[in-house]
Amino acid sequence: MLRPRKGSKDLTCLGKRKRTRKRMSDHYRTTAAALVRVAAAWDGAVVGVALAICAVGSLAKYFSTSASLRRIAAAPSPSISDLRSLLLPSPSDVDRDGTLVVVRGTVSAVERAIVADSSGERGVIVQRTQTCMYNQRRGIFGWSFDFIFLFKPLKQQWSSSLKSVPFILVEGGRLPHSGSVHVLLDDSAHPLPLRTVYGHLHPVQAIPCTVINAIFGIRYPVALLDEEKILPVGKEITAVGFCSTRDGTLEIKSCSDLPCFLSNLTKVEIETALGVETKFQLWRGVVLGALSIGILGYAVSRNWWRWKAWREMRRRNRELREALLQSSSDTESDVPEGELCVICLMRRKRSAFIPCGHLLCCPSCAIHVELDSSPKCPLCRQSIRSSIRIHDS
């Protein structure tokens, strides 16, 4: 009695899995067909326009990065103790934000530093994040592929907290009175040179539907990553920004036009990295631009020939209507037997085929021959391009 029940239960589960697989495969097939239709619209013009937009974006990044590289390369890189002499008022000093400089120093807290909860290290910036990590979107057996994977990352940040205290950069780790510059992080969206001091991966407990999701390629959470990052006291970093004095205190703030503010790299390393990024964006824009020009050129030529074929079809239809109207006035008694059309045997031969030149058909029958998928002369069976009307003198 137990075996039939077990078998029926297994058959029921198998039927549910098959129905679920069929619904998902239909969804993926519909998505793939829609993407193919959009990509092939107007002979690939949509893809060409998308590539052109990407190329324009890459070239815009190239010009922006190259301009930033030139500004950073031209910016002075004095020591912190020499900043005051560099900021002395001069006739050429007309920038109200300050002077763009590149300085390197050691991080030191103005007040009491923050102590990280996990590691116990002291820092001026502490960031705590929790990130949910998902599996890949391909099934175990490769049955399906979700195209949303192209647009969504495998990680999704759930929560983030940032704590900071005022800090300064000192030269060579010496005391602040020997030369220091205050770092202003107000309204700065640049990445920070933080160091990971704690990271723990918490696995997410699997549930019964997780196995089905894994088989059919549905995205599901696999772990929760808990991280803590700090900017430790005593770390040597580089600051790229506008430097000015306020109430006798040196301050440096970020420049929104530049790609970085605080960095672990030196000035030479920053210039090298920006140079590599500039070359990459340039070649990326050139390659994508060439592809877009080729695809758009192909699409334009294809649609041009289609438009010409449509115009030619309209012309032939118009000639056919005119020929039918004119041939209706011809009567059998007016046409000698040797001049009758070889196709309809009712109207006079008035159209000669090109290039063979045989005068065999009336205008209406000649146009019908031209409209054939592979038009050929009824006499010599040579391929023809068109026909020409022959008029009596």
C-alpha positions in Angstrom: 0.0 0.0 0.0 2.9 2.4 0.6 4.6 1.9 -2.7 1.7 3.2 -4.9 1.3 6.2 -2.7 5.0 7.0 -2.9 4.9 6.5 -6.6 1.9 8.7 -7.1 3.5 11.4 -4.9 6.7 11.2 -7.0 4.6 11.5 -10.2 2.8 14.5 -8.9 6.1 16.3 -7.9 7.5 15.4 -11.3 4.5 16.8 -13.1 4.7 20.0 -11.1 8.4 20.3 -12.0 7.7 19.8 -15.6 4.9 22.4 -15.6 7.2 24.9 -13.8 10.0 24.2 -16.3 7.7 24.7 -19.2 6.4 28.0 -17.9 10.0 29.2 -17.3 11.2 28.0 -20.6 8.3 29.9 -22.3 9.3 33.0 -20.4 12.9 32.8 -21.4 12.0 32.0 -25.0 9.7 35.0 -25.2 12.4 37.2 -23.6 15.0 36.0 -26.1 12.6 36.4 -29.1 11.8 40.0 -28.0 15.5 40.9 -27.6 16.3 39.4 -31.1 13.4 41.3 -32.6 14.6 44.6 -31.0 18.2 43.9 -32.1 17.2 43.1 -35.7 14.8 46.0 -36.1 15.4 48.0 -39.2 18.3 45.7 -40.2 20.2 46.2 -37.0 19.8 50.0 -36.8 18.8 49.7 -33.1 22.0 47.9 -32.3 24.0 50.5 -34.3 22.4 53.3 -32.4 23.1 51.6 -29.1 26.7 51.1 -30.0 26.9 54.7 -31.2 25.6 55.9 -27.8 28.2 53.7 -26.0 30.9 55.1 -28.3 29.9 58.7 -27.6 29.9 57.9 -23.8 33.4 56.4 -24.1 34.7 59.3 -26.0 33.2 61.7 -23.5 34.9 59.8 -20.7 38.1 59.9 -22.7 38.0 63.7 -23.0 37.0 64.1 -19.3 39.8 61.7 -18.1 42.4 63.3 -20.3 41.5 66.8 -19.0 41.7 65.5 -15.4 45.1 63.9 -16.3 46.4 67.2 -17.6 45.2 69.1 -14.6 46.8 66.7 -12.1 50.0 66.6 -14.1 50.2 70.4 -14.1 49.3 70.7 -10.4 52.2 71.3 -8.0 53.2 68.5 -5.6 54.9 70.3 -2.6 55.5 69.0 0.8 53.0 70.0 3.5 55.5 72.4 5.1 55.8 74.2 1.8 52.1 74.7 1.2 51.9 78.1 2.9 54.6 79.6 0.6 52.8 78.2 -2.4 49.5 79.8 -1.3 50.8 83.3 -0.9 48.6 85.8 -2.7 49.8 86.7 -6.2 48.3 88.5 -9.2 47.8 85.3 -11.1 45.9 83.7 -8.1 42.3 84.3 -9.2 40.7 80.9 -8.2 38.5 81.6 -5.3 38.3 77.8 -4.5 42.0 77.7 -3.9 45.0 76.2 -5.6 44.9 72.7 -7.0 47.7 70.7 -5.4 48.7 67.1 -4.9 50.0 66.5 -1.3 51.0 63.3 0.4 50.9 62.9 4.2 50.1 60.7 7.1 46.6 60.5 8.6 46.2 61.9 12.1 43.0 62.5 14.1 42.3 66.0 15.3 40.3 64.7 18.2 39.8 61.2 19.5 39.9 58.5 16.9 37.2 56.0 16.3 37.8 52.4 17.5 36.5 49.7 15.2 34.1 47.3 16.9 35.3 44.1 15.2 39.1 44.6 15.1 39.7 47.2 17.8 41.9 49.3 15.4 41.8 53.1 15.5 40.7 55.1 12.5 39.3 58.4 11.4 36.6 56.8 9.1 34.8 53.6 9.8 32.3 52.1 7.3 30.1 49.0 8.1 28.3 47.3 5.2 26.1 44.3 4.8 25.8 42.8 1.3 23.5 40.1 0.1 25.2 37.7 -2.4 23.2 35.8 -5.0 24.0 32.8 -7.1 24.6 32.9 -10.8 21.6 32.9 -13.1 22.4 29.8 -15.1 20.8 26.5 -14.0 22.8 23.5 -12.9 22.1 21.7 -16.2 22.3 24.8 -18.3 18.6 24.7 -19.1 17.9 28.4 -19.0 19.5 31.8 -18.8 18.0 34.9 -17.4 18.8 38.0 -19.5 18.3 40.3 -16.4 21.7 39.0 -15.3 23.2 41.3 -17.9 21.8 44.3 -16.1 21.8 43.4 -12.4 24.9 42.5 -10.3 25.2 39.3 -8.3 25.6 41.5 -5.1 23.0 43.8 -3.6 24.0 46.1 -0.8 21.4 46.0 2.0 22.7 48.5 4.6 25.7 50.8 5.0 26.8 53.1 7.8 29.7 55.6 7.8 31.3 57.3 10.8 34.1 59.9 10.6 35.9 62.4 12.7 37.9 65.5 11.6 41.4 64.5 10.6 44.6 66.1 9.1 47.5 65.1 7.0 50.9 65.6 8.6 54.3 65.3 6.9 56.3 62.2 7.7 54.2 61.3 10.8 55.5 64.3 12.7 53.5 66.3 15.1 50.8 68.6 13.7 52.6 71.8 14.8 55.4 71.0 12.3 53.0 71.3 9.4 49.6 69.9 8.8 46.6 70.3 6.4 42.9 69.7 7.4 41.0 67.4 5.1 37.4 68.4 4.4 35.1 65.6 3.3 32.0 67.8 3.0 29.9 66.8 -0.1 32.6 64.6 -1.5 31.4 61.7 -3.6 34.8 60.3 -4.4 35.8 56.8 -3.3 37.8 56.6 -0.1 41.0 54.6 0.4 39.6 52.3 3.1 41.1 49.1 4.4 39.0 46.0 5.2 39.7 45.0 8.8 36.8 42.6 9.2 34.8 40.3 6.9 32.5 37.5 7.7 30.3 35.5 5.3 27.1 34.3 6.9 25.5 31.4 4.8 21.8 31.7 4.2 20.0 28.5 5.2 18.5 26.7 2.2 14.8 26.0 2.0 13.0 23.4 -0.1 12.3 25.8 -3.0 16.1 26.7 -3.1 16.8 23.4 -4.8 14.2 24.0 -7.5 15.5 27.6 -8.0 19.0 26.2 -8.4 17.9 23.6 -11.0 15.9 26.1 -13.1 18.3 29.0 -12.8 16.2 31.3 -10.6 18.3 33.8 -8.6 18.3 33.2 -4.8 20.4 34.5 -1.9 23.3 32.3 -0.8 25.1 34.4 1.8 25.3 37.6 3.7 28.7 39.4 3.7 29.4 41.6 6.7 32.3 43.9 6.2 34.0 46.7 8.2 36.4 49.1 6.6 38.5 51.9 8.1 40.9 54.6 7.2 43.5 53.9 10.0 45.5 56.5 11.8 49.1 56.6 10.6 48.3 55.6 7.0 50.1 57.5 4.3 47.7 58.7 1.6 47.7 61.3 -1.2 45.1 64.2 -1.4 44.3 65.8 -4.8 42.1 68.9 -4.4 41.9 72.7 -3.8 44.0 73.9 -1.0 43.3 77.2 0.8 43.7 78.9 4.2 41.0 79.9 6.6 41.8 81.6 9.8 45.4 80.7 9.4 44.6 76.9 9.0 45.5 75.0 5.8 42.5 73.1 4.3 42.1 70.9 1.3 38.8 69.9 -0.3 37.8 67.8 -3.2 37.3 68.9 -6.8 34.2 67.5 -8.4 35.8 67.6 -11.8 38.6 65.2 -10.9 38.1 61.4 -10.6 39.8 61.1 -7.1 40.3 63.0 -3.9 42.0 60.6 -1.4 44.1 57.8 -2.7 46.7 55.2 -1.7 48.7 55.9 -4.9 51.4 58.5 -5.3 51.1 61.3 -7.9 53.1 59.3 -10.5 51.0 56.2 -9.9 47.8 58.3 -10.3 49.0 59.7 -13.6 49.9 56.2 -14.8 46.5 54.8 -13.9 44.7 57.8 -15.6 46.9 57.3 -18.7 45.9 53.7 -18.9 42.2 54.6 -18.4 42.4 57.3 -21.1 43.9 54.9 -23.6 41.2 52.3 -22.8 38.4 54.7 -23.2 39.8 56.0 -26.5 40.2 52.6 -28.1 36.8 51.5 -26.7 35.2 54.5 -28.3 37.0 54.0 -31.6 36.1 50.3 -31.8 32.4 50.8 -30.8 32.2 53.8 -33.1 33.6 51.8 -36.0 31.1 48.9 -35.3 28.2 51.4 -35.1 29.2 53.1 -38.3 29.4 49.7 -40.1 26.1 48.5 -38.7 24.3 51.8 -39.4 25.8 52.0 -42.9 24.6 48.5 -43.6 21.1 49.3 -42.3 20.9 52.6 -44.3 22.0 50.8 -47.5 19.5 48.0 -47.0 16.7 50.4 -46.3 17.8 52.6 -49.3 17.5 49.6 -51.6 14.2 48.6 -50.1 12.9 52.1 -50.7 14.2 52.0 -54.3 12.5 48.6 -54.8 9.3 50.0 -53.4 9.4 53.0 -55.8 10.1 50.6 -58.7 7.2 48.5 -57.6 4.9 51.5 -57.6 6.1 52.6 -61.0 5.5 49.1 -62.4 2.0 49.0 -60.9 1.3 52.4 -62.3 2.5 51.3 -65.8 0.4 48.1 -65.5 -2.7 50.1 -64.8 -2.0 52.4 -67.7 -1.3 49.5 -70.0 -4.5 47.8 -69.0 -6.5 51.0 -69.6 -4.8 51.4 -73.0 -5.1 47.8 -74.0 -8.8 47.8 -73.3 -9.2 50.0 -76.4 -7.5 47.5 -78.7 -9.8 45.1 -80.4 -9.0 41.7 -82.0 -10.1 43.0 -85.4 -7.6 45.8 -85.3 -4.5 43.5 -84.5 -3.0 41.4 -87.3 -2.4 37.7 -86.3 1.4 38.1 -86.5 1.4 41.0 -84.1 -0.6 39.4 -81.3 0.9 39.0 -77.8 2.4 35.5 -77.4 0.9 35.3 -73.9 -2.6 36.6 -74.0 -3.1 36.4 -77.8 -5.5 39.4 -77.5 -3.5 42.6 -77.7 -0.7 44.0 -79.9 3.0 43.4 -79.2 4.3 46.7 -77.8 6.9 45.9 -75.2 10.4 44.7 -75.8 12.5 43.0 -73.1 15.9 44.2 -71.9 18.6 43.1 -72.6 17.6 40.5 -75.1 15.4 43.0 -77.1 12.6 40.5 -78.2 9.3 42.2 -79.0 6.8 39.5 -77.8 4.2 40.8 -75.4 1.7 43.6 -74.8 2.5 46.0 -72.0 0.3 44.4 -69.4 1.8 40.9 -70.0 5.3 42.3 -70.1 4.8 43.9 -66.7 3.4 40.6 -65.4 6.6 38.8 -66.6 8.8 41.5 -64.9 7.0 41.0 -61.6 7.9 37.3 -61.6 10.4 36.1 -59.0 12.9 35.2 -61.7 11.8 37.1 -64.9 12.9 35.5 -68.1 12.2 36.2 -71.8 9.4 33.8 -73.1 11.4 33.2 -76.3 15.1 32.9 -75.4 14.7 32.2 -71.6 17.3 34.8 -70.8 17.0 36.8 -67.6 15.5 40.2 -68.1 15.8 43.4 -66.1 12.9 45.4 -67.5 10.9 46.1 -70.6 10.5 49.1 -72.8 7.4 50.4 -74.7 7.7 50.4 -78.5 5.6 53.0 -80.2 4.5 53.0 -83.9 5.7 55.9 -86.1 
